[in-house]
Amino acid sequence: MADIGKINRLRVKSENAYGFVLDGESLGEVFLSNKQAKRDVRVNSLVDVFIYIDSNEKLV
């Protein structure tokens, strides 16, 4: 289960021009920007990310 305010290991669902969409499980989709992503991030890979709510109330 993914938790806000903690480091989580999430699977990359898809990629777009701005970054990656991660499967946040019960939280829904989580966005990972290209700026914050490491070079080796790919669709279906697992990444360790810190989840928080940004100023637009979106999970990042």
PDB file as gemmi writes it, atoms N, CA and C in Angstrom:
CRYST1    1.000    1.000    1.000  90.00  90.00  90.00 P 1                      
ATOM      1  N   MET A   1       0.839  -1.185   0.000  1.00  0.00           N  
ATOM      2  CA  MET A   1       0.000   0.000   0.000  1.00  0.00           C  
ATOM      3  C   MET A   1       0.883   1.247   0.000  1.00  0.00           C  
ATOM      4  N   ALA A   2       0.572   2.201  -0.847  1.00  0.00           N  
ATOM      5  CA  ALA A   2       1.325   3.449  -0.934  1.00  0.00           C  
ATOM      6  C   ALA A   2       0.850   4.417   0.146  1.00  0.00           C  
ATOM      7  N   ASP A   3       1.799   5.156   0.712  1.00  0.00           N  
ATOM      8  CA  ASP A   3       1.484   6.101   1.784  1.00  0.00           C  
ATOM      9  C   ASP A   3       2.014   7.486   1.451  1.00  0.00           C  
ATOM     10  N   ILE A   4       1.175   8.504   1.671  1.00  0.00           N  
ATOM     11  CA  ILE A   4       1.587   9.893   1.500  1.00  0.00           C  
ATOM     12  C   ILE A   4       2.552  10.246   2.626  1.00  0.00           C  
ATOM     13  N   GLY A   5       3.614  10.967   2.283  1.00  0.00           N  
ATOM     14  CA  GLY A   5       4.588  11.395   3.272  1.00  0.00           C  
ATOM     15  C   GLY A   5       5.650  10.367   3.588  1.00  0.00           C  
ATOM     16  N   LYS A   6       5.714   9.316   2.776  1.00  0.00           N  
ATOM     17  CA  LYS A   6       6.709   8.262   2.976  1.00  0.00           C  
ATOM     18  C   LYS A   6       7.321   7.869   1.634  1.00  0.00           C  
ATOM     19  N   ILE A   7       8.459   7.189   1.701  1.00  0.00           N  
ATOM     20  CA  ILE A   7       9.067   6.644   0.487  1.00  0.00           C  
ATOM     21  C   ILE A   7       8.353   5.346   0.137  1.00  0.00           C  
ATOM     22  N   ASN A   8       7.960   5.232  -1.126  1.00  0.00           N  
ATOM     23  CA  ASN A   8       7.212   4.078  -1.623  1.00  0.00           C  
ATOM     24  C   ASN A   8       7.892   3.527  -2.866  1.00  0.00           C  
ATOM     25  N   ARG A   9       7.752   2.239  -3.087  1.00  0.00           N  
ATOM     26  CA  ARG A   9       8.235   1.616  -4.327  1.00  0.00           C  
ATOM     27  C   ARG A   9       7.015   1.415  -5.224  1.00  0.00           C  
ATOM     28  N   LEU A  10       6.991   2.159  -6.351  1.00  0.00           N  
ATOM     29  CA  LEU A  10       5.843   2.129  -7.249  1.00  0.00           C  
ATOM     30  C   LEU A  10       6.273   1.721  -8.651  1.00  0.00           C  
ATOM     31  N   ARG A  11       5.322   1.146  -9.385  1.00  0.00           N  
ATOM     32  CA  ARG A  11       5.567   0.723 -10.769  1.00  0.00           C  
ATOM     33  C   ARG A  11       5.212   1.870 -11.720  1.00  0.00           C  
ATOM     34  N   VAL A  12       6.039   2.048 -12.742  1.00  0.00           N  
ATOM     35  CA  VAL A  12       5.805   3.064 -13.766  1.00  0.00           C  
ATOM     36  C   VAL A  12       4.762   2.528 -14.745  1.00  0.00           C  
ATOM     37  N   LYS A  13       3.632   3.247 -14.864  1.00  0.00           N  
ATOM     38  CA  LYS A  13       2.551   2.826 -15.757  1.00  0.00           C  
ATOM     39  C   LYS A  13       2.747   3.331 -17.179  1.00  0.00           C  
ATOM     40  N   SER A  14       3.157   4.598 -17.301  1.00  0.00           N  
ATOM     41  CA  SER A  14       3.294   5.189 -18.629  1.00  0.00           C  
ATOM     42  C   SER A  14       4.235   6.386 -18.575  1.00  0.00           C  
ATOM     43  N   GLU A  15       4.581   6.852 -19.766  1.00  0.00           N  
ATOM     44  CA  GLU A  15       5.483   7.997 -19.900  1.00  0.00           C  
ATOM     45  C   GLU A  15       4.843   9.006 -20.842  1.00  0.00           C  
ATOM     46  N   ASN A  16       5.036  10.305 -20.563  1.00  0.00           N  
ATOM     47  CA  ASN A  16       4.590  11.345 -21.480  1.00  0.00           C  
ATOM     48  C   ASN A  16       5.701  12.391 -21.605  1.00  0.00           C  
ATOM     49  N   ALA A  17       5.444  13.476 -22.297  1.00  0.00           N  
ATOM     50  CA  ALA A  17       6.473  14.488 -22.544  1.00  0.00           C  
ATOM     51  C   ALA A  17       6.973  15.148 -21.265  1.00  0.00           C  
ATOM     52  N   TYR A  18       6.175  15.126 -20.203  1.00  0.00           N  
ATOM     53  CA  TYR A  18       6.516  15.825 -18.961  1.00  0.00           C  
ATOM     54  C   TYR A  18       7.111  14.926 -17.888  1.00  0.00           C  
ATOM     55  N   GLY A  19       6.932  13.618 -18.037  1.00  0.00           N  
ATOM     56  CA  GLY A  19       7.449  12.703 -17.028  1.00  0.00           C  
ATOM     57  C   GLY A  19       6.773  11.352 -17.088  1.00  0.00           C  
ATOM     58  N   PHE A  20       6.511  10.805 -15.905  1.00  0.00           N  
ATOM     59  CA  PHE A  20       6.009   9.441 -15.793  1.00  0.00           C  
ATOM     60  C   PHE A  20       4.779   9.383 -14.901  1.00  0.00           C  
ATOM     61  N   VAL A  21       3.893   8.450 -15.208  1.00  0.00           N  
ATOM     62  CA  VAL A  21       2.725   8.188 -14.377  1.00  0.00           C  
ATOM     63  C   VAL A  21       3.000   6.891 -13.630  1.00  0.00           C  
ATOM     64  N   LEU A  22       2.901   6.960 -12.303  1.00  0.00           N  
ATOM     65  CA  LEU A  22       3.174   5.806 -11.458  1.00  0.00           C  
ATOM     66  C   LEU A  22       1.878   5.251 -10.904  1.00  0.00           C  
ATOM     67  N   ASP A  23       1.861   3.958 -10.635  1.00  0.00           N  
ATOM     68  CA  ASP A  23       0.704   3.307 -10.028  1.00  0.00           C  
ATOM     69  C   ASP A  23       0.799   3.475  -8.516  1.00  0.00           C  
ATOM     70  N   GLY A  24       0.000   4.393  -7.984  1.00  0.00           N  
ATOM     71  CA  GLY A  24      -0.016   4.662  -6.550  1.00  0.00           C  
ATOM     72  C   GLY A  24      -0.964   3.764  -5.786  1.00  0.00           C  
ATOM     73  N   GLU A  25      -1.336   2.645  -6.392  1.00  0.00           N  
ATOM     74  CA  GLU A  25      -2.222   1.657  -5.770  1.00  0.00           C  
ATOM     75  C   GLU A  25      -3.519   2.331  -5.319  1.00  0.00           C  
ATOM     76  N   SER A  26      -3.868   2.267  -4.053  1.00  0.00           N  
ATOM     77  CA  SER A  26      -5.138   2.814  -3.571  1.00  0.00           C  
ATOM     78  C   SER A  26      -5.196   4.339  -3.665  1.00  0.00           C  
ATOM     79  N   LEU A  27      -4.049   4.993  -3.827  1.00  0.00           N  
ATOM     80  CA  LEU A  27      -4.022   6.453  -3.958  1.00  0.00           C  
ATOM     81  C   LEU A  27      -4.311   6.910  -5.383  1.00  0.00           C  
ATOM     82  N   GLY A  28      -4.255   6.000  -6.333  1.00  0.00           N  
ATOM     83  CA  GLY A  28      -4.443   6.356  -7.738  1.00  0.00           C  
ATOM     84  C   GLY A  28      -3.115   6.649  -8.404  1.00  0.00           C  
ATOM     85  N   GLU A  29      -3.143   7.455  -9.447  1.00  0.00           N  
ATOM     86  CA  GLU A  29      -1.933   7.747 -10.199  1.00  0.00           C  
ATOM     87  C   GLU A  29      -1.103   8.827  -9.521  1.00  0.00           C  
ATOM     88  N   VAL A  30       0.210   8.668  -9.593  1.00  0.00           N  
ATOM     89  CA  VAL A  30       1.165   9.615  -9.017  1.00  0.00           C  
ATOM     90  C   VAL A  30       2.078  10.074 -10.146  1.00  0.00           C  
ATOM     91  N   PHE A  31       2.320  11.382 -10.232  1.00  0.00           N  
ATOM     92  CA  PHE A  31       3.152  11.928 -11.304  1.00  0.00           C  
ATOM     93  C   PHE A  31       4.597  12.073 -10.845  1.00  0.00           C  
ATOM     94  N   LEU A  32       5.527  11.672 -11.699  1.00  0.00           N  
ATOM     95  CA  LEU A  32       6.963  11.837 -11.472  1.00  0.00           C  
ATOM     96  C   LEU A  32       7.521  12.622 -12.654  1.00  0.00           C  
ATOM     97  N   SER A  33       7.949  13.863 -12.409  1.00  0.00           N  
ATOM     98  CA  SER A  33       8.435  14.711 -13.502  1.00  0.00           C  
ATOM     99  C   SER A  33       9.777  14.223 -14.031  1.00  0.00           C  
ATOM    100  N   ASN A  34      10.055  14.580 -15.274  1.00  0.00           N  
ATOM    101  CA  ASN A  34      11.346  14.239 -15.870  1.00  0.00           C  
ATOM    102  C   ASN A  34      12.493  14.810 -15.044  1.00  0.00           C  
ATOM    103  N   LYS A  35      12.285  15.982 -14.495  1.00  0.00           N  
ATOM    104  CA  LYS A  35      13.314  16.650 -13.699  1.00  0.00           C  
ATOM    105  C   LYS A  35      13.662  15.847 -12.444  1.00  0.00           C  
ATOM    106  N   GLN A  36      12.672  15.179 -11.859  1.00  0.00           N  
ATOM    107  CA  GLN A  36      12.877  14.418 -10.627  1.00  0.00           C  
ATOM    108  C   GLN A  36      13.248  12.956 -10.877  1.00  0.00           C  
ATOM    109  N   ALA A  37      13.056  12.493 -12.097  1.00  0.00           N  
ATOM    110  CA  ALA A  37      13.301  11.077 -12.410  1.00  0.00           C  
ATOM    111  C   ALA A  37      14.773  10.821 -12.708  1.00  0.00           C  
ATOM    112  N   LYS A  38      15.216   9.634 -12.362  1.00  0.00           N  
ATOM    113  CA  LYS A  38      16.567   9.212 -12.732  1.00  0.00           C  
ATOM    114  C   LYS A  38      16.560   8.773 -14.194  1.00  0.00           C  
ATOM    115  N   ARG A  39      17.718   8.690 -14.785  1.00  0.00           N  
ATOM    116  CA  ARG A  39      17.823   8.345 -16.212  1.00  0.00           C  
ATOM    117  C   ARG A  39      17.285   6.966 -16.560  1.00  0.00           C  
ATOM    118  N   ASP A  40      17.379   6.021 -15.648  1.00  0.00           N  
ATOM    119  CA  ASP A  40      17.018   4.638 -15.971  1.00  0.00           C  
ATOM    120  C   ASP A  40      15.548   4.299 -15.733  1.00  0.00           C  
ATOM    121  N   VAL A  41      14.688   5.300 -15.572  1.00  0.00           N  
ATOM    122  CA  VAL A  41      13.259   5.045 -15.372  1.00  0.00           C  
ATOM    123  C   VAL A  41      12.637   4.651 -16.703  1.00  0.00           C  
ATOM    124  N   ARG A  42      11.877   3.544 -16.685  1.00  0.00           N  
ATOM    125  CA  ARG A  42      11.191   3.040 -17.880  1.00  0.00           C  
ATOM    126  C   ARG A  42       9.811   2.527 -17.482  1.00  0.00           C  
ATOM    127  N   VAL A  43       8.935   2.418 -18.458  1.00  0.00           N  
ATOM    128  CA  VAL A  43       7.611   1.838 -18.219  1.00  0.00           C  
ATOM    129  C   VAL A  43       7.796   0.419 -17.689  1.00  0.00           C  
ATOM    130  N   ASN A  44       7.031   0.075 -16.673  1.00  0.00           N  
ATOM    131  CA  ASN A  44       7.026  -1.211 -15.966  1.00  0.00           C  
ATOM    132  C   ASN A  44       8.161  -1.378 -14.964  1.00  0.00           C  
ATOM    133  N   SER A  45       9.070  -0.407 -14.859  1.00  0.00           N  
ATOM    134  CA  SER A  45      10.121  -0.519 -13.844  1.00  0.00           C  
ATOM    135  C   SER A  45       9.575  -0.062 -12.490  1.00  0.00           C  
ATOM    136  N   LEU A  46      10.255  -0.452 -11.425  1.00  0.00           N  
ATOM    137  CA  LEU A  46       9.896  -0.028 -10.078  1.00  0.00           C  
ATOM    138  C   LEU A  46      10.811   1.113  -9.672  1.00  0.00           C  
ATOM    139  N   VAL A  47      10.224   2.149  -9.068  1.00  0.00           N  
ATOM    140  CA  VAL A  47      11.006   3.295  -8.613  1.00  0.00           C  
ATOM    141  C   VAL A  47      10.656   3.602  -7.161  1.00  0.00           C  
ATOM    142  N   ASP A  48      11.644   4.063  -6.411  1.00  0.00           N  
ATOM    143  CA  ASP A  48      11.424   4.498  -5.039  1.00  0.00           C  
ATOM    144  C   ASP A  48      11.188   5.998  -5.063  1.00  0.00           C  
ATOM    145  N   VAL A  49      10.027   6.412  -4.566  1.00  0.00           N  
ATOM    146  CA  VAL A  49       9.652   7.828  -4.598  1.00  0.00           C  
ATOM    147  C   VAL A  49       9.033   8.251  -3.270  1.00  0.00           C  
ATOM    148  N   PHE A  50       9.231   9.520  -2.939  1.00  0.00           N  
ATOM    149  CA  PHE A  50       8.573  10.122  -1.785  1.00  0.00           C  
ATOM    150  C   PHE A  50       7.298  10.763  -2.306  1.00  0.00           C  
ATOM    151  N   ILE A  51       6.145  10.346  -1.786  1.00  0.00           N  
ATOM    152  CA  ILE A  51       4.857  10.859  -2.256  1.00  0.00           C  
ATOM    153  C   ILE A  51       4.396  11.998  -1.357  1.00  0.00           C  
ATOM    154  N   TYR A  52       3.982  13.094  -1.995  1.00  0.00           N  
ATOM    155  CA  TYR A  52       3.409  14.220  -1.262  1.00  0.00           C  
ATOM    156  C   TYR A  52       2.337  14.874  -2.124  1.00  0.00           C  
ATOM    157  N   ILE A  53       1.582  15.773  -1.532  1.00  0.00           N  
ATOM    158  CA  ILE A  53       0.542  16.511  -2.247  1.00  0.00           C  
ATOM    159  C   ILE A  53       1.110  17.885  -2.574  1.00  0.00           C  
ATOM    160  N   ASP A  54       1.110  18.250  -3.868  1.00  0.00           N  
ATOM    161  CA  ASP A  54       1.685  19.537  -4.268  1.00  0.00           C  
ATOM    162  C   ASP A  54       0.694  20.681  -4.058  1.00  0.00           C  
ATOM    163  N   SER A  55       1.086  21.886  -4.443  1.00  0.00           N  
ATOM    164  CA  SER A  55       0.251  23.073  -4.225  1.00  0.00           C  
ATOM    165  C   SER A  55      -1.037  23.046  -5.038  1.00  0.00           C  
ATOM    166  N   ASN A  56      -1.103  22.194  -6.056  1.00  0.00           N  
ATOM    167  CA  ASN A  56      -2.322  22.021  -6.858  1.00  0.00           C  
ATOM    168  C   ASN A  56      -3.156  20.848  -6.369  1.00  0.00           C  
ATOM    169  N   GLU A  57      -2.793  20.323  -5.198  1.00  0.00           N  
ATOM    170  CA  GLU A  57      -3.464  19.188  -4.565  1.00  0.00           C  
ATOM    171  C   GLU A  57      -3.395  17.913  -5.409  1.00  0.00           C  
ATOM    172  N   LYS A  58      -2.281  17.738  -6.108  1.00  0.00           N  
ATOM    173  CA  LYS A  58      -2.044  16.518  -6.882  1.00  0.00           C  
ATOM    174  C   LYS A  58      -0.950  15.711  -6.210  1.00  0.00           C  
ATOM    175  N   LEU A  59      -1.030  14.389  -6.350  1.00  0.00           N  
ATOM    176  CA  LEU A  59       0.000  13.516  -5.790  1.00  0.00           C  
ATOM    177  C   LEU A  59       1.223  13.532  -6.687  1.00  0.00           C  
ATOM    178  N   VAL A  60       2.356  13.815  -6.095  1.00  0.00           N  
ATOM    179  CA  VAL A  60       3.626  13.801  -6.836  1.00  0.00           C  
ATOM    180  C   VAL A  60       4.661  13.085  -6.007  1.00  0.00           C  
TER     181      VAL A  60                                                      
END                                                                             
